């Protein structure tokens, strides 16, 4: 089925595979199967049992995807997104909450809650009071004040004031005042504030992941 434009104010259920230009959801939208769309905007709720492929997705409400998600440009989550499979996007911005298996992006900006087995991006910015569970792998990773992060593997890592990180493995790392890091491993340089708390620190020969930092993307063999 192919639809040029669909606006959902009530409740609608469709069988896929479905192709569409623009879909705007203010009510309830269910697709049994795959959905391919240019622009998907969700203010209500959406459920897709298969895979989602789009140019741009904006989630202000809730979305559930039974397969994987591929977004060419921007995937914005201000509400809640639960993805059973992997997510691959150009840029991801999470102000609400997202849960998925593996998240790959050129640019990742988090100011909410993120749960993933692995987050791979060229640039990762974790906003104030955010929570990120899983392994972050990136060329440049910045953790802002009061954020909580499980594990980071990065080329250049900055841990902001009052942030809490379980484990950091970096080529070069900076840890600001009152930040807490349980385990810190570095290859070349570690600048740690006297007011920071690092429980265990060690120098290593190389990172456990062979980062290939190309333009706007990190490649992992």
GROMACS elastic network, one bead per residue, 0.5 to 0.9 nm:
[ bonds ]
;  ai    aj funct       b0    kb
    1    15     6  0.82244   500
    1    16     6  0.70150   500
    1    17     6  0.66640   500
    1    18     6  0.50411   500
    1    19     6  0.62605   500
    1    20     6  0.84360   500
    2    17     6  0.88181   500
    2    18     6  0.59591   500
    2    20     6  0.56548   500
    2    21     6  0.85528   500
    3     6     6  0.69361   500
    3    18     6  0.77539   500
    3    19     6  0.62352   500
    3    21     6  0.66558   500
    3    22     6  0.82430   500
    3    23     6  0.88848   500
    4    19     6  0.82125   500
    4    20     6  0.52473   500
    4    22     6  0.64489   500
    4    23     6  0.85042   500
    5    20     6  0.65173   500
    5    21     6  0.56387   500
    5    23     6  0.58671   500
    5    24     6  0.82682   500
    6    20     6  0.78708   500
    6    21     6  0.82573   500
    6    22     6  0.62833   500
    6    24     6  0.63363   500
    6    25     6  0.81892   500
    7    22     6  0.82599   500
    7    23     6  0.58884   500
    7    25     6  0.59567   500
    7    26     6  0.76636   500
    8    11     6  0.68049   500
    8    12     6  0.71221   500
    8    23     6  0.77905   500
    8    24     6  0.62160   500
    8    26     6  0.56819   500
    8    27     6  0.57309   500
    8    28     6  0.70605   500
    8    29     6  0.69682   500
    8    44     6  0.89144   500
    9    12     6  0.88304   500
    9    24     6  0.86700   500
    9    25     6  0.65455   500
    9    28     6  0.74945   500
    9    44     6  0.86052   500
   10    25     6  0.86841   500
   10    26     6  0.73235   500
   10    28     6  0.61384   500
   10    29     6  0.83442   500
   11    27     6  0.58077   500
   11    29     6  0.59698   500
   11    30     6  0.82027   500
   12    27     6  0.84010   500
   12    28     6  0.63241   500
   12    29     6  0.51801   500
   12    30     6  0.63252   500
   12    31     6  0.86094   500
   13    28     6  0.83544   500
   13    29     6  0.60536   500
   13    31     6  0.58718   500
   13    32     6  0.76537   500
   14    18     6  0.80209   500
   14    29     6  0.81676   500
   14    30     6  0.62520   500
   14    32     6  0.62733   500
   14    33     6  0.87302   500
   15    18     6  0.71520   500
   15    30     6  0.84442   500
   15    31     6  0.56386   500
   15    33     6  0.63275   500
   15    34     6  0.85891   500
   16    19     6  0.82563   500
   16    31     6  0.61676   500
   16    32     6  0.54584   500
   16    34     6  0.54164   500
   16    35     6  0.66251   500
   16    50     6  0.84166   500
   17    31     6  0.83452   500
   17    32     6  0.78353   500
   17    33     6  0.54880   500
   17    35     6  0.59123   500
   17    36     6  0.78515   500
   17    50     6  0.86001   500
   18    31     6  0.78698   500
   18    33     6  0.77520   500
   18    34     6  0.62909   500
   18    36     6  0.62144   500
   18    37     6  0.81426   500
   19    34     6  0.85850   500
   19    35     6  0.60236   500
   19    37     6  0.57090   500
   19    38     6  0.87041   500
   20    23     6  0.70072   500
   20    35     6  0.79049   500
   20    36     6  0.63441   500
   20    38     6  0.66763   500
   20    39     6  0.83020   500
   21    36     6  0.85362   500
   21    37     6  0.54509   500
   21    39     6  0.64354   500
   21    40     6  0.85744   500
   22    37     6  0.65748   500
   22    38     6  0.59151   500
   22    40     6  0.61250   500
   22    41     6  0.81288   500
   23    37     6  0.74777   500
   23    38     6  0.82597   500
   23    39     6  0.62813   500
   23    41     6  0.62801   500
   23    42     6  0.82134   500
   24    39     6  0.81334   500
   24    40     6  0.60504   500
   24    42     6  0.59581   500
   24    43     6  0.77429   500
   25    28     6  0.68392   500
   25    29     6  0.66974   500
   25    40     6  0.79844   500
   25    41     6  0.61506   500
   25    43     6  0.57135   500
   25    44     6  0.57645   500
   25    45     6  0.71314   500
   25    46     6  0.75360   500
   25    61     6  0.89881   500
   26    29     6  0.86592   500
   26    41     6  0.86508   500
   26    42     6  0.64519   500
   26    45     6  0.74793   500
   26    61     6  0.85612   500
   27    42     6  0.85144   500
   27    43     6  0.73754   500
   27    45     6  0.62888   500
   27    46     6  0.83898   500
   28    44     6  0.60231   500
   28    46     6  0.59064   500
   28    47     6  0.82895   500
   29    44     6  0.81537   500
   29    45     6  0.62494   500
   29    47     6  0.63523   500
   29    48     6  0.84315   500
   30    45     6  0.84389   500
   30    46     6  0.56606   500
   30    48     6  0.59249   500
   30    49     6  0.81757   500
   31    34     6  0.72537   500
   31    35     6  0.72124   500
   31    46     6  0.80485   500
   31    47     6  0.62517   500
   31    49     6  0.64586   500
   31    50     6  0.80109   500
   32    35     6  0.87649   500
   32    47     6  0.82644   500
   32    48     6  0.61395   500
   32    49     6  0.52878   500
   32    50     6  0.68738   500
   33    48     6  0.65691   500
   33    49     6  0.52657   500
   33    51     6  0.71343   500
   33    66     6  0.89022   500
   34    48     6  0.69627   500
   34    49     6  0.70262   500
   34    52     6  0.60525   500
   34    53     6  0.81559   500
   34    67     6  0.83942   500
   35    48     6  0.72791   500
   35    50     6  0.73052   500
   35    51     6  0.63172   500
   35    52     6  0.50081   500
   35    53     6  0.63323   500
   35    54     6  0.82228   500
   36    51     6  0.82399   500
   36    52     6  0.59910   500
   36    54     6  0.57666   500
   36    55     6  0.89101   500
   37    40     6  0.66015   500
   37    52     6  0.79787   500
   37    53     6  0.63626   500
   37    55     6  0.69566   500
   37    56     6  0.83004   500
   38    53     6  0.82913   500
   38    54     6  0.51445   500
   38    56     6  0.63412   500
   38    57     6  0.84090   500
   39    54     6  0.64509   500
   39    55     6  0.60699   500
   39    57     6  0.59349   500
   39    58     6  0.81439   500
   40    54     6  0.73332   500
   40    55     6  0.84118   500
   40    56     6  0.64388   500
   40    58     6  0.63056   500
   40    59     6  0.80876   500
   41    56     6  0.84290   500
   41    57     6  0.59475   500
   41    59     6  0.60332   500
   41    60     6  0.76997   500
   42    45     6  0.65218   500
   42    46     6  0.70950   500
   42    57     6  0.81186   500
   42    58     6  0.62471   500
   42    60     6  0.56853   500
   42    61     6  0.57150   500
   42    62     6  0.71782   500
   42    63     6  0.76963   500
   43    58     6  0.85564   500
   43    59     6  0.65710   500
   43    62     6  0.75778   500
   43    79     6  0.85599   500
   44    59     6  0.86128   500
   44    60     6  0.74123   500
   44    62     6  0.64591   500
   44    63     6  0.85897   500
   45    59     6  0.88864   500
   45    60     6  0.89784   500
   45    61     6  0.57473   500
   45    63     6  0.57887   500
   45    64     6  0.83251   500
   46    61     6  0.83286   500
   46    62     6  0.63387   500
   46    64     6  0.63486   500
   46    65     6  0.84202   500
   47    62     6  0.84876   500
   47    63     6  0.57793   500
   47    65     6  0.60187   500
   47    66     6  0.80966   500
   48    51     6  0.71099   500
   48    52     6  0.73323   500
   48    63     6  0.79240   500
   48    64     6  0.61777   500
   48    66     6  0.61821   500
   48    67     6  0.80191   500
   49    64     6  0.79028   500
   49    65     6  0.57402   500
   49    67     6  0.66367   500
   50    65     6  0.65976   500
   50    66     6  0.52473   500
   50    68     6  0.74995   500
   51    65     6  0.67935   500
   51    66     6  0.67980   500
   51    69     6  0.59858   500
   51    70     6  0.82027   500
   51    85     6  0.85815   500
   52    65     6  0.72090   500
   52    66     6  0.89817   500
   52    67     6  0.73384   500
   52    68     6  0.63319   500
   52    70     6  0.63056   500
   52    71     6  0.81467   500
   53    56     6  0.89832   500
   53    68     6  0.83632   500
   53    69     6  0.58911   500
   53    71     6  0.59197   500
   53    72     6  0.81725   500
   54    57     6  0.67507   500
   54    69     6  0.81212   500
   54    70     6  0.63446   500
   54    72     6  0.64037   500
   54    73     6  0.82988   500
   55    70     6  0.83012   500
   55    71     6  0.52985   500
   55    73     6  0.55724   500
   55    74     6  0.74135   500
   55    75     6  0.87143   500
   56    71     6  0.59976   500
   56    72     6  0.66555   500
   56    73     6  0.55571   500
   56    74     6  0.51759   500
   56    75     6  0.60152   500
   56    76     6  0.82757   500
   57    71     6  0.71512   500
   57    73     6  0.84116   500
   57    74     6  0.64236   500
   57    76     6  0.61445   500
   57    77     6  0.82255   500
   58    61     6  0.89929   500
   58    74     6  0.79561   500
   58    75     6  0.60975   500
   58    77     6  0.61357   500
   58    78     6  0.77351   500
   59    62     6  0.64910   500
   59    63     6  0.70932   500
   59    75     6  0.80301   500
   59    76     6  0.60380   500
   59    78     6  0.58270   500
   59    79     6  0.58284   500
   59    80     6  0.72395   500
   59    81     6  0.76114   500
   60    76     6  0.82801   500
   60    77     6  0.64014   500
   60    80     6  0.75791   500
   60    96     6  0.85079   500
   61    77     6  0.84316   500
   61    78     6  0.73535   500
   61    80     6  0.63621   500
   61    81     6  0.85242   500
   62    77     6  0.87648   500
   62    78     6  0.89689   500
   62    79     6  0.57670   500
   62    81     6  0.57886   500
   62    82     6  0.81946   500
   63    79     6  0.84213   500
   63    80     6  0.64126   500
   63    82     6  0.63650   500
   63    83     6  0.81896   500
   64    80     6  0.85311   500
   64    81     6  0.59585   500
   64    83     6  0.59392   500
   64    84     6  0.81156   500
   65    68     6  0.69664   500
   65    69     6  0.76210   500
   65    81     6  0.80509   500
   65    82     6  0.63675   500
   65    84     6  0.62658   500
   65    85     6  0.79395   500
   66    82     6  0.84624   500
   66    83     6  0.62961   500
   66    84     6  0.51664   500
   66    85     6  0.69810   500
   67    83     6  0.68676   500
   67    84     6  0.56502   500
   67    86     6  0.76523   500
   68    83     6  0.66989   500
   68    84     6  0.67536   500
   68    87     6  0.58849   500
   68    88     6  0.82823   500
   68   100     6  0.87372   500
   68   101     6  0.89483   500
   69    83     6  0.74858   500
   69    85     6  0.73637   500
   69    86     6  0.63229   500
   69    88     6  0.63156   500
   69    89     6  0.79930   500
   70    86     6  0.83604   500
   70    87     6  0.59236   500
   70    89     6  0.57497   500
   70    90     6  0.89010   500
   71    74     6  0.65800   500
   71    75     6  0.63648   500
   71    87     6  0.80115   500
   71    88     6  0.63741   500
   71    90     6  0.66166   500
   71    91     6  0.83850   500
   72    75     6  0.84810   500
   72    88     6  0.81935   500
   72    89     6  0.56672   500
   72    90     6  0.54796   500
   72    91     6  0.82911   500
   73    89     6  0.64150   500
   73    91     6  0.60511   500
   73    92     6  0.85120   500
   74    89     6  0.67922   500
   74    90     6  0.59505   500
   74    92     6  0.57993   500
   74    93     6  0.76196   500
   75    89     6  0.67147   500
   75    90     6  0.77966   500
   75    91     6  0.62594   500
   75    93     6  0.63503   500
   75    94     6  0.83260   500
   76    79     6  0.89207   500
   76    91     6  0.82848   500
   76    92     6  0.58760   500
   76    94     6  0.60343   500
   76    95     6  0.80313   500
   77    80     6  0.65083   500
   77    81     6  0.69391   500
   77    92     6  0.79275   500
   77    93     6  0.61620   500
   77    95     6  0.60606   500
   77    96     6  0.58936   500
   77    97     6  0.70317   500
   77    98     6  0.73411   500
   78    81     6  0.89825   500
   78    93     6  0.81296   500
   78    94     6  0.60863   500
   78    97     6  0.73979   500
   78   112     6  0.84928   500
   79    94     6  0.83522   500
   79    95     6  0.73142   500
   79    97     6  0.63692   500
   79    98     6  0.84316   500
   80    94     6  0.89873   500
   80    96     6  0.58232   500
   80    98     6  0.58300   500
   80    99     6  0.84364   500
   81    96     6  0.83988   500
   81    97     6  0.63213   500
   81    99     6  0.63274   500
   81   100     6  0.82839   500
   82    97     6  0.84363   500
   82    98     6  0.58907   500
   82   100     6  0.62289   500
   83    86     6  0.71559   500
   83    87     6  0.76576   500
   83    98     6  0.77490   500
   83    99     6  0.59861   500
   83   101     6  0.73228   500
   84    99     6  0.79851   500
   84   100     6  0.57491   500
   84   101     6  0.64971   500
   85   100     6  0.61102   500
   85   101     6  0.53658   500
   85   102     6  0.72931   500
   86   100     6  0.61422   500
   86   101     6  0.51004   500
   86   103     6  0.59882   500
   86   104     6  0.80524   500
   87   100     6  0.69946   500
   87   101     6  0.75652   500
   87   102     6  0.61245   500
   87   104     6  0.61596   500
   87   105     6  0.82815   500
   88    91     6  0.89583   500
   88   102     6  0.82326   500
   88   103     6  0.59834   500
   88   105     6  0.59217   500
   89    92     6  0.65126   500
   89   103     6  0.80498   500
   89   104     6  0.63224   500
   89   106     6  0.72578   500
   89   107     6  0.86059   500
   90   104     6  0.83174   500
   90   105     6  0.52727   500
   90   106     6  0.52924   500
   90   107     6  0.67330   500
   90   108     6  0.87584   500
   91   105     6  0.56907   500
   91   106     6  0.57856   500
   91   108     6  0.58852   500
   91   109     6  0.80441   500
   92   104     6  0.89398   500
   92   105     6  0.66869   500
   92   106     6  0.82718   500
   92   107     6  0.64091   500
   92   109     6  0.62265   500
   92   110     6  0.80897   500
   93   107     6  0.84549   500
   93   108     6  0.61003   500
   93   110     6  0.58546   500
   93   111     6  0.79297   500
   94    97     6  0.64893   500
   94    98     6  0.71613   500
   94   108     6  0.82465   500
   94   109     6  0.63720   500
   94   111     6  0.59317   500
   94   112     6  0.58695   500
   94   113     6  0.75032   500
   94   114     6  0.77191   500
   95   109     6  0.84790   500
   95   110     6  0.62360   500
   95   113     6  0.75398   500
   95   130     6  0.87731   500
   96   110     6  0.86624   500
   96   111     6  0.73682   500
   96   113     6  0.63333   500
   96   114     6  0.85291   500
   97   112     6  0.57630   500
   97   114     6  0.58159   500
   97   115     6  0.81216   500
   98   112     6  0.84411   500
   98   113     6  0.65005   500
   98   114     6  0.51198   500
   98   115     6  0.63129   500
   98   116     6  0.82522   500
   99   113     6  0.84823   500
   99   114     6  0.60825   500
   99   116     6  0.58889   500
  100   103     6  0.69587   500
  100   114     6  0.84683   500
  100   115     6  0.65197   500
  100   116     6  0.51256   500
  100   117     6  0.75785   500
  101   115     6  0.81930   500
  101   116     6  0.51548   500
  101   117     6  0.54234   500
  101   118     6  0.71246   500
  101   119     6  0.89603   500
  102   116     6  0.57330   500
  102   117     6  0.56479   500
  102   119     6  0.60268   500
  102   120     6  0.79069   500
  103   116     6  0.68694   500
  103   117     6  0.81729   500
  103   118     6  0.62872   500
  103   120     6  0.61536   500
  103   121     6  0.82042   500
  104   107     6  0.88552   500
  104   108     6  0.86348   500
  104   118     6  0.83236   500
  104   119     6  0.59903   500
  104   121     6  0.57962   500
  105   108     6  0.62543   500
  105   119     6  0.81079   500
  105   120     6  0.63869   500
  105   122     6  0.72197   500
  105   123     6  0.84566   500
  105   217     6  0.73700   500
  105   218     6  0.86233   500
  106   120     6  0.82774   500
  106   121     6  0.51007   500
  106   122     6  0.51937   500
  106   123     6  0.66331   500
  106   124     6  0.87312   500
  106   215     6  0.89420   500
  106   216     6  0.53798   500
  106   218     6  0.74150   500
  107   121     6  0.58942   500
  107   122     6  0.60559   500
  107   124     6  0.62031   500
  107   125     6  0.83201   500
  107   216     6  0.73354   500
  107   217     6  0.79612   500
  108   119     6  0.88310   500
  108   120     6  0.87309   500
  108   121     6  0.64400   500
  108   122     6  0.80688   500
  108   123     6  0.61791   500
  108   125     6  0.62690   500
  108   126     6  0.82831   500
  109   123     6  0.83168   500
  109   124     6  0.59688   500
  109   126     6  0.60740   500
  109   127     6  0.74136   500
  110   113     6  0.74169   500
  110   114     6  0.75381   500
  110   124     6  0.79010   500
  110   125     6  0.62043   500
  110   127     6  0.57111   500
  110   128     6  0.89191   500
  110   130     6  0.68471   500
  110   131     6  0.84502   500
  110   132     6  0.82548   500
  111   114     6  0.89670   500
  111   125     6  0.85046   500
  111   126     6  0.61621   500
  111   128     6  0.65305   500
  111   129     6  0.72664   500
  111   130     6  0.51252   500
  111   131     6  0.80192   500
  111   147     6  0.88919   500
  112   126     6  0.85761   500
  112   127     6  0.76892   500
  112   128     6  0.87275   500
  112   129     6  0.76544   500
  112   131     6  0.63856   500
  112   132     6  0.82280   500
  113   130     6  0.58809   500
  113   132     6  0.58896   500
  113   133     6  0.81339   500
  114   130     6  0.82334   500
  114   131     6  0.62693   500
  114   133     6  0.61333   500
  114   134     6  0.82660   500
  115   118     6  0.86909   500
  115   131     6  0.83774   500
  115   132     6  0.60833   500
  115   134     6  0.62578   500
  116   119     6  0.65871   500
  116   132     6  0.81465   500
  116   133     6  0.63383   500
  116   134     6  0.52159   500
  116   135     6  0.76533   500
  117   133     6  0.77324   500
  117   135     6  0.63288   500
  117   136     6  0.88739   500
  118   133     6  0.87783   500
  118   134     6  0.55215   500
  118   136     6  0.60082   500
  118   137     6  0.74168   500
  119   134     6  0.71668   500
  119   135     6  0.60389   500
  119   137     6  0.60037   500
  119   138     6  0.81428   500
  120   123     6  0.88304   500
  120   124     6  0.85538   500
  120   135     6  0.83590   500
  120   136     6  0.60875   500
  120   138     6  0.58515   500
  120   217     6  0.89163   500
  120   218     6  0.71983   500
  120   219     6  0.86862   500
  120   220     6  0.88043   500
  121   124     6  0.62744   500
  121   136     6  0.80171   500
  121   137     6  0.65149   500
  121   138     6  0.50281   500
  121   139     6  0.73124   500
  121   140     6  0.84822   500
  121   141     6  0.89716   500
  121   216     6  0.83354   500
  121   217     6  0.63025   500
  121   218     6  0.58521   500
  121   219     6  0.87340   500
  122   137     6  0.82383   500
  122   138     6  0.50727   500
  122   139     6  0.50417   500
  122   140     6  0.63981   500
  122   141     6  0.84167   500
  122   213     6  0.69209   500
  122   214     6  0.80655   500
  122   215     6  0.81425   500
  122   216     6  0.55690   500
  122   219     6  0.85070   500
  123   138     6  0.60758   500
  123   139     6  0.60984   500
  123   141     6  0.60363   500
  123   142     6  0.83011   500
  123   216     6  0.75187   500
  123   217     6  0.79538   500
  123   218     6  0.85326   500
  124   136     6  0.82029   500
  124   137     6  0.86286   500
  124   138     6  0.66487   500
  124   139     6  0.81560   500
  124   140     6  0.62506   500
  124   142     6  0.62961   500
  124   143     6  0.83625   500
  125   140     6  0.83223   500
  125   141     6  0.60010   500
  125   143     6  0.62302   500
  125   144     6  0.77196   500
  126   129     6  0.85549   500
  126   130     6  0.64571   500
  126   131     6  0.82227   500
  126   132     6  0.80671   500
  126   141     6  0.78924   500
  126   142     6  0.61233   500
  126   144     6  0.59110   500
  126   145     6  0.89610   500
  126   147     6  0.70698   500
  126   148     6  0.89137   500
  126   149     6  0.86569   500
  127   130     6  0.56321   500
  127   131     6  0.88618   500
  127   142     6  0.84302   500
  127   143     6  0.66159   500
  127   144     6  0.51856   500
  127   145     6  0.73338   500
  127   146     6  0.85325   500
  127   147     6  0.67076   500
  128   143     6  0.78561   500
  128   144     6  0.50896   500
  128   146     6  0.56065   500
  128   147     6  0.53425   500
  128   163     6  0.84995   500
  129   144     6  0.78013   500
  129   145     6  0.67043   500
  129   148     6  0.70005   500
  129   163     6  0.82211   500
  130   143     6  0.89670   500
  130   144     6  0.84493   500
  130   145     6  0.89251   500
  130   146     6  0.74733   500
  130   148     6  0.61924   500
  130   149     6  0.81549   500
  131   147     6  0.59814   500
  131   149     6  0.59874   500
  131   150     6  0.85337   500
  132   135     6  0.85943   500
  132   136     6  0.85436   500
  132   147     6  0.81842   500
  132   148     6  0.63173   500
  132   150     6  0.64542   500
  132   151     6  0.86718   500
  133   136     6  0.86751   500
  133   148     6  0.83241   500
  133   149     6  0.61621   500
  133   150     6  0.52777   500
  133   151     6  0.77296   500
  134   149     6  0.79408   500
  134   150     6  0.58930   500
  134   151     6  0.63987   500
  134   152     6  0.86030   500
  135   149     6  0.87047   500
  135   150     6  0.67375   500
  135   152     6  0.57942   500
  135   153     6  0.73526   500
  136   141     6  0.83187   500
  136   149     6  0.87026   500
  136   150     6  0.83058   500
  136   151     6  0.61490   500
  136   153     6  0.60418   500
  136   154     6  0.77726   500
  137   140     6  0.88901   500
  137   141     6  0.82767   500
  137   151     6  0.87315   500
  137   152     6  0.61076   500
  137   154     6  0.56445   500
  137   155     6  0.88221   500
  137   209     6  0.83207   500
  137   211     6  0.84360   500
  137   218     6  0.84267   500
  138   141     6  0.61486   500
  138   152     6  0.80423   500
  138   153     6  0.66102   500
  138   155     6  0.68233   500
  138   156     6  0.82211   500
  138   157     6  0.88063   500
  138   211     6  0.78411   500
  138   213     6  0.82958   500
  138   217     6  0.87225   500
  138   218     6  0.65116   500
  139   153     6  0.85946   500
  139   154     6  0.53150   500
  139   156     6  0.61000   500
  139   157     6  0.82025   500
  139   211     6  0.74256   500
  139   212     6  0.83956   500
  139   213     6  0.61154   500
  139   217     6  0.83620   500
  139   218     6  0.65801   500
  140   154     6  0.63645   500
  140   155     6  0.61743   500
  140   157     6  0.59792   500
  140   158     6  0.83279   500
  141   152     6  0.79877   500
  141   153     6  0.86724   500
  141   154     6  0.65243   500
  141   155     6  0.80213   500
  141   156     6  0.63305   500
  141   158     6  0.63888   500
  141   159     6  0.84793   500
  142   156     6  0.84236   500
  142   157     6  0.59131   500
  142   159     6  0.62814   500
  142   160     6  0.75722   500
  143   146     6  0.86028   500
  143   147     6  0.65947   500
  143   148     6  0.84060   500
  143   149     6  0.81204   500
  143   157     6  0.79905   500
  143   158     6  0.61149   500
  143   160     6  0.55513   500
  143   161     6  0.88222   500
  143   163     6  0.70481   500
  143   165     6  0.89441   500
  144   147     6  0.60122   500
  144   158     6  0.82809   500
  144   159     6  0.66230   500
  144   161     6  0.69819   500
  144   162     6  0.84080   500
  144   163     6  0.66713   500
  145   159     6  0.80190   500
  145   162     6  0.54428   500
  145   163     6  0.51814   500
  145   164     6  0.88560   500
  145   179     6  0.82920   500
  146   160     6  0.77123   500
  146   161     6  0.68483   500
  146   164     6  0.69587   500
  146   179     6  0.82606   500
  147   160     6  0.82746   500
  147   162     6  0.76109   500
  147   164     6  0.62802   500
  147   165     6  0.82631   500
  148   163     6  0.60469   500
  148   165     6  0.59523   500
  148   166     6  0.84634   500
  149   152     6  0.77317   500
  149   163     6  0.81078   500
  149   164     6  0.63011   500
  149   166     6  0.66566   500
  149   167     6  0.83518   500
  150   164     6  0.83586   500
  150   165     6  0.56608   500
  150   166     6  0.50343   500
  150   167     6  0.65252   500
  150   168     6  0.87376   500
  151   165     6  0.66457   500
  151   166     6  0.58696   500
  151   168     6  0.59166   500
  151   169     6  0.81144   500
  152   157     6  0.82428   500
  152   165     6  0.81164   500
  152   166     6  0.85555   500
  152   167     6  0.63337   500
  152   169     6  0.60751   500
  152   170     6  0.77557   500
  153   157     6  0.83954   500
  153   167     6  0.85463   500
  153   168     6  0.61503   500
  153   170     6  0.57567   500
  153   171     6  0.87767   500
  153   207     6  0.75702   500
  153   208     6  0.80483   500
  153   209     6  0.75264   500
  154   157     6  0.60540   500
  154   168     6  0.80447   500
  154   169     6  0.64474   500
  154   171     6  0.67418   500
  154   172     6  0.82320   500
  154   173     6  0.87597   500
  154   207     6  0.82023   500
  154   209     6  0.87857   500
  154   211     6  0.80284   500
  155   169     6  0.84784   500
  155   170     6  0.53047   500
  155   172     6  0.62910   500
  155   173     6  0.82422   500
  155   207     6  0.84969   500
  155   211     6  0.76958   500
  155   213     6  0.87466   500
  156   170     6  0.63564   500
  156   171     6  0.61663   500
  156   172     6  0.51434   500
  156   173     6  0.59843   500
  156   174     6  0.84931   500
  157   168     6  0.82914   500
  157   169     6  0.86527   500
  157   170     6  0.63978   500
  157   171     6  0.80183   500
  157   172     6  0.63779   500
  157   174     6  0.64179   500
  157   175     6  0.85679   500
  158   172     6  0.86263   500
  158   173     6  0.56985   500
  158   175     6  0.61363   500
  158   176     6  0.79567   500
  159   162     6  0.86170   500
  159   163     6  0.65390   500
  159   164     6  0.82997   500
  159   165     6  0.81449   500
  159   173     6  0.77181   500
  159   174     6  0.60501   500
  159   176     6  0.60822   500
  159   179     6  0.69691   500
  159   180     6  0.88107   500
  159   181     6  0.88081   500
  160   163     6  0.56471   500
  160   164     6  0.88662   500
  160   174     6  0.82881   500
  160   175     6  0.64081   500
  160   176     6  0.51592   500
  160   177     6  0.74652   500
  160   178     6  0.85589   500
  160   179     6  0.64998   500
  161   164     6  0.89370   500
  161   175     6  0.77317   500
  161   177     6  0.50308   500
  161   178     6  0.56076   500
  161   179     6  0.51070   500
  161   180     6  0.87873   500
  161   196     6  0.82853   500
  162   176     6  0.77972   500
  162   177     6  0.68054   500
  162   180     6  0.68870   500
  162   196     6  0.83477   500
  163   176     6  0.85543   500
  163   178     6  0.75861   500
  163   180     6  0.62432   500
  163   181     6  0.83324   500
  164   179     6  0.59791   500
  164   181     6  0.60393   500
  164   182     6  0.84143   500
  165   168     6  0.71069   500
  165   179     6  0.81670   500
  165   180     6  0.62596   500
  165   182     6  0.67197   500
  165   183     6  0.82994   500
  166   180     6  0.80896   500
  166   181     6  0.56384   500
  166   183     6  0.63119   500
  166   184     6  0.85927   500
  167   181     6  0.64147   500
  167   182     6  0.58983   500
  167   184     6  0.58786   500
  167   185     6  0.80875   500
  168   173     6  0.84809   500
  168   181     6  0.74386   500
  168   182     6  0.83348   500
  168   183     6  0.62804   500
  168   185     6  0.61171   500
  168   186     6  0.80358   500
  169   172     6  0.87684   500
  169   173     6  0.84740   500
  169   183     6  0.83345   500
  169   184     6  0.60499   500
  169   186     6  0.57775   500
  169   187     6  0.82803   500
  169   204     6  0.89641   500
  169   207     6  0.68298   500
  169   208     6  0.81659   500
  170   173     6  0.60116   500
  170   184     6  0.81249   500
  170   185     6  0.63763   500
  170   187     6  0.64567   500
  170   188     6  0.83216   500
  170   189     6  0.86185   500
  170   190     6  0.87079   500
  170   206     6  0.88104   500
  170   207     6  0.68439   500
  171   185     6  0.84835   500
  171   186     6  0.53795   500
  171   188     6  0.54475   500
  171   189     6  0.67855   500
  171   190     6  0.85150   500
  171   206     6  0.76607   500
  171   207     6  0.70988   500
  172   186     6  0.62104   500
  172   187     6  0.66412   500
  172   188     6  0.56393   500
  172   190     6  0.57773   500
  172   191     6  0.82216   500
  173   184     6  0.89748   500
  173   186     6  0.70808   500
  173   188     6  0.86788   500
  173   189     6  0.63334   500
  173   191     6  0.62780   500
  173   192     6  0.81085   500
  174   189     6  0.83800   500
  174   190     6  0.59025   500
  174   192     6  0.58444   500
  174   193     6  0.81340   500
  175   178     6  0.86652   500
  175   179     6  0.65615   500
  175   180     6  0.84357   500
  175   181     6  0.84611   500
  175   190     6  0.79211   500
  175   191     6  0.62590   500
  175   193     6  0.60535   500
  175   196     6  0.68035   500
  175   197     6  0.89473   500
  175   198     6  0.88685   500
  176   179     6  0.58536   500
  176   191     6  0.84575   500
  176   192     6  0.65323   500
  176   193     6  0.53477   500
  176   194     6  0.85760   500
  176   195     6  0.76090   500
  176   196     6  0.62576   500
  177   180     6  0.89031   500
  177   192     6  0.82424   500
  177   193     6  0.54760   500
  177   194     6  0.71260   500
  177   197     6  0.84687   500
  178   193     6  0.80174   500
  178   194     6  0.85859   500
  178   195     6  0.52261   500
  178   197     6  0.65801   500
  179   193     6  0.85947   500
  179   195     6  0.77881   500
  179   197     6  0.61736   500
  179   198     6  0.81574   500
  180   196     6  0.61668   500
  180   198     6  0.59317   500
  180   199     6  0.81227   500
  181   184     6  0.66346   500
  181   196     6  0.82111   500
  181   197     6  0.63073   500
  181   199     6  0.65616   500
  181   200     6  0.80518   500
  182   197     6  0.80405   500
  182   198     6  0.57304   500
  182   200     6  0.61468   500
  182   201     6  0.84985   500
  183   198     6  0.68736   500
  183   199     6  0.62619   500
  183   201     6  0.60479   500
  183   202     6  0.83861   500
  184   198     6  0.71190   500
  184   199     6  0.80773   500
  184   200     6  0.61310   500
  184   202     6  0.64951   500
  184   203     6  0.85312   500
  185   190     6  0.87861   500
  185   200     6  0.84189   500
  185   201     6  0.58197   500
  185   202     6  0.50202   500
  185   203     6  0.56134   500
  185   204     6  0.63881   500
  185   207     6  0.87164   500
  186   189     6  0.64922   500
  186   190     6  0.65393   500
  186   201     6  0.80849   500
  186   202     6  0.66517   500
  186   203     6  0.50158   500
  186   204     6  0.58394   500
  186   205     6  0.83219   500
  186   206     6  0.81640   500
  186   207     6  0.80235   500
  187   190     6  0.84000   500
  187   202     6  0.88697   500
  187   203     6  0.56963   500
  187   204     6  0.51163   500
  187   205     6  0.57713   500
  187   206     6  0.58533   500
  187   207     6  0.71862   500
  188   203     6  0.78594   500
  188   204     6  0.84546   500
  188   205     6  0.86142   500
  189   203     6  0.88460   500
  192   195     6  0.83042   500
  192   196     6  0.66811   500
  192   197     6  0.87308   500
  192   198     6  0.83765   500
  193   196     6  0.51895   500
  193   197     6  0.84258   500
  194   197     6  0.80156   500
  198   201     6  0.68264   500
  203   206     6  0.89961   500
  204   207     6  0.74056   500
  206   209     6  0.83637   500
  206   210     6  0.84210   500
  207   210     6  0.66024   500
  207   211     6  0.81460   500
  209   220     6  0.73553   500
  209   221     6  0.87191   500
  210   219     6  0.86100   500
  210   220     6  0.63050   500
  210   221     6  0.70875   500
  211   218     6  0.66564   500
  211   219     6  0.63203   500
  211   220     6  0.56275   500
  211   221     6  0.80191   500
  212   217     6  0.84808   500
  212   218     6  0.56600   500
  212   220     6  0.61272   500
  212   221     6  0.80029   500
  213   216     6  0.78452   500
  213   217     6  0.62832   500
  213   219     6  0.62394   500
  213   220     6  0.87077   500
  214   217     6  0.54303   500
  214   218     6  0.59467   500
  214   219     6  0.71635   500
  215   218     6  0.79648   500
